[in-house]
Amino acid sequence: MPKGPRGEKRPADVIGNAVKVMRIATGEEQEDIPAASAAATLGSLGGNARARNLTEEQRKEIAKKAAKLRWAAKAK
């Protein structure tokens, strides 16, 4: 069974999916949205903490390096 953007289960056929979306929109059915995993929550906290501890120069250097890698990948 296909999964939606947050991992929820969806019907495989187009008509079944349309019926499910209609039922959710009209309130006949509740959509089960899984909570964020502990790893995702802790990962976002760690990223924010790292950003707070970096100096402006360090952030600029990291951004330049990332941009260079992105452009190099597009050139291939």
Summary of the structure (lengths in Angstrom):
residues: 76
radius of gyration: 20.6
end to end distance: 35.7
largest distance: 53.7
contacts: 132
relative contact order: 0.07
helix: 64%
strand: 3%
